[in-house]
């Protein structure tokens, strides 16, 4: 298998940039150490010589001759310089190196040259570059007069070589060869390690993204050792979860539609065939069968509407149009639509509200919530056929309660009443019609409003559904 190198990959570019950076540093090091070593050495030597002369002058002013010479000896031992001190009457006070008679003689001869320079320029100090003994290199000659009213005037001469030893340059060059080689090898290894460490989580995320693109939802993306990659992985994980939810909603919708539409469609087809084959000429039977078809069509229309409503809510496409409105008037208008059931079916609807409460929310959606809760209460209200609706202010919220006196719901089943098509076992005692989506729609609307809601129930006594809305104000007292 032929390995192909991707020159545009992060792995290759990370490795290349790191190596180039290391090579650039080595190039600067070579440039400074080899080409500028002599100049740098000379600058440092000049500065050192000036500092030594200043120290000698300071000691001359502070100490007596004995202590002064001790300090000069310390300076001579710690610096590679020839120091020569003479008094005004020409007596030698100190010179070094005394053990090297050749150097001492050479530098002593150079003192006359320095004195001539100061005499010609009428100055008491001098800084000159002179030739060394082999005449191939230079030496810094520095002279300065030391004067004090209470002491004998002195003249200090300091000679310092301005060249590094040739062997030093050779040693540095050999050392740089090893440093360069080791640095480049380490740069290659470290850059390769870093490139692999950076690109490994990226490749892992890429592989997971390819699986997601192929339809494998619910994938958990794993980041790496870097904040940016962890954030990318978390974002993709959330996208994967949302795609999985969307896919599940789509499949659930198709399954529910195919399941729930089958019964009314079958009924419509069956009664249509009965009209065609049996009751077409019998007006009474025909009207009964046509009414069944109309009822089933209405049920079918309600089912489709509820499915579309809950699907829009769960997909996030439902936008609330919040405003301040009277929850009192909204609930009263919903109850008024059920008044006909008091006359025809013997139901009783009680509404308790001490004031006209203004709340904030989507008025149409809240009306749908109240209508669904009342419809649910009607189905399971019990033998007294009584539904109680109440509004009460508590703190900064208004609580709406819809209560029935039916058989109630078992405690272990309360958490499931908001699920689609769920019907508590205790409510099976009474046949009921509906799409099975009413409470699911209630849950979605109230969740979009971000308010508290719930259900309380006692077996044999009834059930109360409740929800809260943010209170705005009270307009006027109700009669």
Phi and psi in degrees as a GROMACS rama.xvg file:
@    title "Ramachandran Plot"
@    xaxis  label "Phi"
@    yaxis  label "Psi"
@TYPE xy
-85.3358  124.277  UNK-2
-84.4986  124.161  UNK-3
-104.11  129.58  UNK-4
-91.5467  123.967  UNK-5
-91.7216  106.949  UNK-6
-73.9796  -12.1515  UNK-7
-101.153  2.17037  UNK-8
-76.118  153.891  UNK-9
-62.5744  -37.0784  UNK-10
-60.3892  -49.0512  UNK-11
-67.3499  -42.613  UNK-12
-70.1056  -35.6268  UNK-13
-61.7368  -45.9923  UNK-14
-61.9581  -45.5083  UNK-15
-64.601  -46.6504  UNK-16
-64.2872  -37.4531  UNK-17
-67.0441  -42.9971  UNK-18
-65.2829  -43.0019  UNK-19
-63.2948  -37.9052  UNK-20
-64.0977  -44.2182  UNK-21
-63.2484  -41.633  UNK-22
-63.6325  -37.804  UNK-23
-64.4377  -40.9268  UNK-24
-63.2609  -41.4604  UNK-25
-64.4743  -37.8191  UNK-26
-63.6382  -42.6496  UNK-27
-63.8859  -41.1815  UNK-28
-61.4774  -45.4536  UNK-29
-61.2607  -43.6133  UNK-30
-62.1052  -42.5526  UNK-31
-76.5242  -41.6152  UNK-32
-77.463  -34.5562  UNK-33
-94.7973  -51.1266  UNK-34
-78.1313  -35.2933  UNK-35
-106.417  10.8814  UNK-36
-63.3755  -45.3705  UNK-37
-62.2755  -46.6049  UNK-38
-63.6501  -43.0974  UNK-39
-63.4814  -41.2432  UNK-40
-62.4353  -41.3028  UNK-41
-65.8533  -43.2303  UNK-42
-60.5759  -44.2415  UNK-43
-66.2572  -39.1004  UNK-44
-64.821  -41.1307  UNK-45
-61.7729  -45.009  UNK-46
-64.0065  -41.2355  UNK-47
-64.267  -41.5436  UNK-48
-63.0982  -41.9537  UNK-49
-63.2542  -41.1779  UNK-50
-65.2075  -39.0971  UNK-51
-62.5649  -43.0941  UNK-52
-62.9918  -40.6836  UNK-53
-63.9538  -38.8293  UNK-54
-65.396  -41.0216  UNK-55
-61.138  -43.2279  UNK-56
-62.9176  -39.8919  UNK-57
-64.2506  -44.0271  UNK-58
-63.8698  -37.7674  UNK-59
-61.0154  -38.8764  UNK-60
-79.0209  -24.5985  UNK-61
-96.0213  -32.5579  UNK-62
-116.017  164.267  UNK-63
-76.7842  177.575  UNK-64
-62.9955  -39.3295  UNK-65
-65.4638  -49.6965  UNK-66
-65.203  -34.1631  UNK-67
-62.7815  -44.6576  UNK-68
-67.5915  -32.6035  UNK-69
-63.2305  -41.1886  UNK-70
-67.1368  -39.2363  UNK-71
-62.996  -37.35  UNK-72
-63.0498  -40.9195  UNK-73
-61.4721  -42.2447  UNK-74
-63.3821  -41.6408  UNK-75
-63.3155  -38.4971  UNK-76
-70.2341  -30.436  UNK-77
-96.6412  -2.3946  UNK-78
-133.996  141.731  UNK-79
-83.5135  72.5332  UNK-80
-140.915  155.163  UNK-81
-100.99  119.808  UNK-82
-113.467  129.275  UNK-83
-133.091  120.921  UNK-84
-123.045  127.932  UNK-85
-128.118  153.086  UNK-86
-86.1338  174.13  UNK-87
-66.4138  -26.7081  UNK-88
-88.6417  6.7055  UNK-89
93.4365  1.29884  UNK-90
-78.7588  139.832  UNK-91
-79.1786  120.39  UNK-92
-89.539  -42.2601  UNK-93
-157.818  142.508  UNK-94
-149.798  151.512  UNK-95
-158.334  137.111  UNK-96
-90.5866  122.474  UNK-97
-73.2369  -23.8231  UNK-98
-77.5764  -16.9355  UNK-99
-103.517  91.688  UNK-100
-65.3025  -32.2133  UNK-101
-66.9662  -49.1973  UNK-102
-64.5519  -41.3081  UNK-103
-60.3686  -42.9175  UNK-104
-66.1048  -39.6614  UNK-105
-66.4372  -47.4063  UNK-106
-68.9507  -32.9693  UNK-107
-63.254  -36.6617  UNK-108
-67.1316  -31.9723  UNK-109
-73.3577  -19.0071  UNK-110
-62.3911  -38.677  UNK-111
-61.3141  -37.2775  UNK-112
-65.7379  -39.7882  UNK-113
-67.627  -40.956  UNK-114
-62.9912  -39.2911  UNK-115
-63.262  -38.947  UNK-116
-63.75  -45.6122  UNK-117
-67.2198  -33.6502  UNK-118
-68.3619  -40.8515  UNK-119
-67.2146  -36.1318  UNK-120
-95.7411  1.96977  UNK-121
51.6136  56.6604  UNK-122
-137.102  157.137  UNK-123
-101.665  7.13638  UNK-124
-144.699  157.151  UNK-125
-153.301  150.328  UNK-126
-136.489  107.397  UNK-127
-127.741  153.013  UNK-128
-104.611  120.665  UNK-129
-122.849  166.901  UNK-130
-80.5929  148.071  UNK-131
-78.6654  -175.737  UNK-132
-63.1755  -37.8967  UNK-133
-85.6631  0.902805  UNK-134
62.015  10.5089  UNK-135
-101.036  -12.6332  UNK-136
-133.783  168.937  UNK-137
-110.05  156.04  UNK-138
-130.714  141.236  UNK-139
-87.0397  123.968  UNK-140
-108.593  120.236  UNK-141
-125.01  127.924  UNK-142
-130.906  144.544  UNK-143
-154.287  140.594  UNK-144
-89.9165  136.346  UNK-145
-110.254  120.818  UNK-146
-130.043  145.691  UNK-147
-155.336  140.797  UNK-148
-62.3591  -30.5107  UNK-149
-98.9295  -5.33932  UNK-150
-123.204  165.398  UNK-151
-73.7386  129.73  UNK-152
-61.2476  142.77  UNK-153
-127.51  158.973  UNK-154
-123.439  124.849  UNK-155
-108.055  132.119  UNK-156
-122.647  127.785  UNK-157
-125.043  125.686  UNK-158
-117.08  126.568  UNK-159
-134.247  128.488  UNK-160
-65.3548  139.912  UNK-161
-106.086  31.856  UNK-162
-143.063  138.826  UNK-163
-77.7009  154.91  UNK-164
-64.6579  139.879  UNK-165
-59.7176  -33.4101  UNK-166
-64.9338  -28.8398  UNK-167
-64.0502  -43.235  UNK-168
-62.4515  -40.8485  UNK-169
-65.4491  -40.1052  UNK-170
-64.6008  -44.1654  UNK-171
-62.4854  -38.9318  UNK-172
-63.8202  -46.0622  UNK-173
-63.5682  -39.3669  UNK-174
-64.723  -40.3769  UNK-175
-64.2173  -32.1192  UNK-176
-61.0692  -46.7683  UNK-177
-67.4637  -42.3065  UNK-178
-61.2375  -42.63  UNK-179
-63.4202  -45.9444  UNK-180
-62.8347  -48.6149  UNK-181
-64.4396  -40.2302  UNK-182
-63.9552  -43.615  UNK-183
-66.7657  -38.7651  UNK-184
-64.1683  -46.5992  UNK-185
-62.8055  -38.597  UNK-186
-61.8371  -41.7275  UNK-187
-63.2103  -45.7437  UNK-188
-67.271  -46.1413  UNK-189
-65.915  -42.1588  UNK-190
-64.9741  -37.1989  UNK-191
-65.5993  -41.6893  UNK-192
-63.4828  -46.0121  UNK-193
-64.819  -41.0912  UNK-194
-62.5084  -40.873  UNK-195
-66.7853  -41.0755  UNK-196
-65.0969  -34.2062  UNK-197
-78.3823  -42.921  UNK-198
-82.099  -21.4847  UNK-199
-59.6427  -50.5951  UNK-200
-65.1124  -29.9221  UNK-201
-66.6417  -42.8528  UNK-202
-63.677  -38.376  UNK-203
-64.0536  -42.857  UNK-204
-64.4337  -39.1409  UNK-205
-62.6686  -43.4405  UNK-206
-63.1886  -40.9693  UNK-207
-66.8649  -37.3091  UNK-208
-64.9339  -36.2037  UNK-209
-64.5676  -39.3464  UNK-210
-64.5727  -39.1288  UNK-211
-64.6631  -40.408  UNK-212
-64.0988  -26.2483  UNK-213
-84.4082  -0.105029  UNK-214
102.732  8.66174  UNK-215
-90.3145  97.3148  UNK-216
-88.2217  171.086  UNK-217
75.268  20.0775  UNK-218
-78.0503  136.559  UNK-219
-97.5706  114.13  UNK-220
-82.0802  137.58  UNK-221
-108.211  131.391  UNK-222
-85.1838  -138.355  UNK-223
-151.968  -137.255  UNK-224
-99.0067  13.2486  UNK-225
-127.781  141.563  UNK-226
-59.8851  -43.304  UNK-227
-61.9203  -41.6129  UNK-228
-69.3462  -36.4792  UNK-229
-65.0563  -40.0157  UNK-230
-65.5825  -41.0613  UNK-231
-62.1111  -43.7134  UNK-232
-63.8371  -42.1285  UNK-233
-64.2122  -39.7813  UNK-234
-64.1279  -44.8085  UNK-235
-67.0149  -34.5619  UNK-236
-63.6675  -43.5652  UNK-237
-62.7598  -39.9541  UNK-238
-62.7157  -40.2311  UNK-239
-63.7214  -41.7817  UNK-240
-65.6461  -42.7647  UNK-241
-64.5798  -39.1193  UNK-242
-64.3696  -37.4829  UNK-243
-65.1415  -42.2538  UNK-244
-62.108  -43.7566  UNK-245
-62.0193  -40.9895  UNK-246
-65.4849  -40.9684  UNK-247
-65.5862  -40.4364  UNK-248
-62.3684  -40.0229  UNK-249
-64.4352  -45.7408  UNK-250
-67.1405  -38.628  UNK-251
-64.6017  -41.0935  UNK-252
-62.8792  -44.6227  UNK-253
-62.5826  -43.0954  UNK-254
-64.4686  -42.8268  UNK-255
-66.2906  -42.0793  UNK-256
-62.7365  -46.6238  UNK-257
-64.2003  -33.569  UNK-258
-76.9804  -45.8762  UNK-259
-80.649  -23.6584  UNK-260
-82.3039  -18.5346  UNK-261
-64.5677  -42.7839  UNK-262
-65.7187  -52.446  UNK-263
-64.8893  -35.1272  UNK-264
-65.7673  -39.6162  UNK-265
-64.0585  -41.9677  UNK-266
-63.2616  -45.4413  UNK-267
-61.0202  -44.277  UNK-268
-64.913  -43.2104  UNK-269
-63.2668  -45.9836  UNK-270
-72.5691  -30.0816  UNK-271
-65.3775  -40.471  UNK-272
-66.7191  -35.3424  UNK-273
-65.3607  -40.4136  UNK-274
-62.664  -41.8085  UNK-275
-67.9815  -39.909  UNK-276
-98.074  -28.1793  UNK-277
-121.648  -59.3522  UNK-278
-98.3338  13.8537  UNK-279
-61.4708  -32.4821  UNK-280
-98.7803  -1.1255  UNK-281
-105.335  104.193  UNK-282
-57.1149  -40.8977  UNK-283
-65.9981  -51.4814  UNK-284
-63.0917  -39.014  UNK-285
-63.2669  -42.1323  UNK-286
-64.4327  -38.3835  UNK-287
-62.5136  -45.581  UNK-288
-67.6111  -38.4901  UNK-289
-64.2965  -38.6843  UNK-290
-63.8312  -37.8436  UNK-291
-62.0611  -42.2452  UNK-292
-61.9207  -43.1939  UNK-293
-62.9523  -43.6452  UNK-294
-63.1626  -43.4711  UNK-295
-67.1825  -34.9821  UNK-296
-65.524  -41.0782  UNK-297
-62.3831  -41.7809  UNK-298
-63.6411  -40.104  UNK-299
-63.6694  -41.9111  UNK-300
-64.63  -41.7499  UNK-301
-64.5471  -39.953  UNK-302
-63.2749  -46.8158  UNK-303
-61.663  -41.4714  UNK-304
-62.7156  -43.9093  UNK-305
-65.8899  -39.7336  UNK-306
-62.7457  -43.4032  UNK-307
-66.1547  -39.0416  UNK-308
-62.9376  -50.0575  UNK-309
-69.8638  -31.2518  UNK-310
-67.4692  -41.6271  UNK-311
-63.9158  -39.3129  UNK-312
-65.3601  -47.1587  UNK-313
-72.0749  -23.4725  UNK-314
-83.7413  -6.39267  UNK-315
84.4112  8.24226  UNK-316
-89.3323  -9.31956  UNK-317
-83.026  121.18  UNK-318
-109.096  128.072  UNK-319
-79.3944  142.321  UNK-320
-110.357  80.5494  UNK-321
-74.3462  143.961  UNK-322
-162.287  170.498  UNK-323
-84.5185  128.308  UNK-324
-148.104  166.128  UNK-325
-86.0734  108.247  UNK-326
-67.6632  -28.1132  UNK-327
-63.5797  -50.2934  UNK-328
-67.4201  -34.7896  UNK-329
-64.7841  -45.8855  UNK-330
-66.2521  -40.4871  UNK-331
-61.4657  -39.4632  UNK-332
-66.7003  -35.0618  UNK-333
-67.457  -44.4368  UNK-334
-62.1524  -35.8433  UNK-335
-60.6154  -29.884  UNK-336
-70.6567  -18.3298  UNK-337
-97.3521  1.81183  UNK-338
-61.2015  -30.5439  UNK-339
-62.7936  -25.965  UNK-340
-73.816  -20.7886  UNK-341
-68.5166  -36.5779  UNK-342
-80.7061  -45.8389  UNK-343
-85.0985  -34.5182  UNK-344
-118.438  -0.363025  UNK-345
79.3224  19.4519  UNK-346
-79.7096  156.753  UNK-347
-126.144  128.844  UNK-348
-119.768  114.55  UNK-349
-105.229  130.324  UNK-350
-122.426  121.501  UNK-351
-117.602  121.913  UNK-352
-157.32  117.475  UNK-353
-76.6676  -16.9432  UNK-354
-152.275  170.574  UNK-355
-90.8886  101.046  UNK-356
-90.6364  132.646  UNK-357
-102.46  125.36  UNK-358
-125.748  174.003  UNK-359
-115.113  127.945  UNK-360
170.419  -175.926  UNK-361
-86.6478  108.612  UNK-362
-60.1719  -46.1984  UNK-363
-62.8889  -40.1259  UNK-364
-69.2562  -37.9152  UNK-365
-67.6258  -37.4489  UNK-366
-60.5492  -38.7748  UNK-367
-65.169  -38.0431  UNK-368
-61.3367  -50.0409  UNK-369
-61.7955  -41.9874  UNK-370
-63.0304  -43.654  UNK-371
-65.1423  -38.6513  UNK-372
-68.6478  -39.4622  UNK-373
-67.2632  -41.6702  UNK-374
-60.0587  -42.1775  UNK-375
-64.8419  -38.9923  UNK-376
-66.2352  -36.2489  UNK-377
-62.4311  -39.4608  UNK-378
-64.0716  -34.4382  UNK-379
-125.626  33.2751  UNK-380
-80.3241  -11.9268  UNK-381
91.8134  -172.896  UNK-382
-70.6472  -27.1682  UNK-383
-77.0144  -10.7421  UNK-384
50.4576  43.2207  UNK-385
-116.482  132.593  UNK-386
-123.274  123.833  UNK-387
-107.136  127.304  UNK-388
-119.693  133.197  UNK-389
-140.743  151.588  UNK-390
-125.223  134.193  UNK-391
-146.798  134.55  UNK-392
-86.0486  133.402  UNK-393
-139.659  106.337  UNK-394
67.5057  -124.4  UNK-395
-99.2821  15.5181  UNK-396
-131.548  160.116  UNK-397
-113.97  127.052  UNK-398
-101.178  127.869  UNK-399
-107.097  127.946  UNK-400
-122.497  137.285  UNK-401
-123.021  116.282  UNK-402
-120.757  139.582  UNK-403
-127.288  167.034  UNK-404
-114.605  40.3798  UNK-405
-82.5492  -159.307  UNK-406
-76.6959  -14.0511  UNK-407
83.9216  179.203  UNK-408
-126.137  137.491  UNK-409
-63.0462  144.906  UNK-410
-56.4133  -38.7233  UNK-411
-70.9564  -10.7157  UNK-412
-104.284  -5.30726  UNK-413
-62.1239  -35.6059  UNK-414
-70.9243  -11.3642  UNK-415
-103.145  -4.65289  UNK-416
-66.9116  -20.878  UNK-417
-84.3791  -6.03645  UNK-418
-77.9401  152.737  UNK-419
-64.7223  135.414  UNK-420
65.4972  8.2867  UNK-421
-81.5251  138.47  UNK-422
-137.01  122.22  UNK-423
-59.886  145.98  UNK-424
-63.8667  -31.3637  UNK-425
-70.2137  -17.6353  UNK-426
-92.7602  -0.677158  UNK-427
-75.652  -4.13108  UNK-428
-69.7332  -14.7755  UNK-429
-132.605  126.19  UNK-430
-66.1852  143.677  UNK-431
-144.21  151.826  UNK-432
-107.39  157.254  UNK-433
149.917  173.955  UNK-434
-88.384  -12.8153  UNK-435
78.9757  7.98198  UNK-436
-113.621  -1.82953  UNK-437
-57.9958  -50.4345  UNK-438
-71.7457  -29.6358  UNK-439
-64.4736  -40.2844  UNK-440
-65.4367  -40.2759  UNK-441
-58.2636  -47.3576  UNK-442
-59.7727  -44.9267  UNK-443
-65.55  -42.3046  UNK-444
-63.9372  -45.9906  UNK-445
-69.3559  -31.6411  UNK-446
-67.2536  -37.8171  UNK-447
-64.5884  -32.624  UNK-448
-77.2339  -12.4064  UNK-449
57.4189  49.6381  UNK-450
-122.352  164.987  UNK-451
-82.3237  145.069  UNK-452
-155.007  164.937  UNK-453
-178.583  -170.795  UNK-454
-144.181  137.021  UNK-455
-122.325  137.827  UNK-456
-151.787  147.372  UNK-457
-131.431  126.332  UNK-458
-59.0112  129.937  UNK-459
85.5142  -8.07826  UNK-460
-119.856  -26.7694  UNK-461
132.602  -177.893  UNK-462
-134.841  143.218  UNK-463
-127.707  119.537  UNK-464
-96.9743  140.548  UNK-465
-143.122  156.466  UNK-466
-153.479  160.674  UNK-467
-115.95  153.695  UNK-468
-136.434  149.488  UNK-469
-67.9144  124.563  UNK-470
-77.5789  138.325  UNK-471
-108.547  -56.2777  UNK-472
-166.76  172.855  UNK-473
-114.186  120.26  UNK-474
-78.8389  -50.3549  UNK-475
-158.491  157.868  UNK-476
-74.8244  141.079  UNK-477
-82.0176  146.697  UNK-478
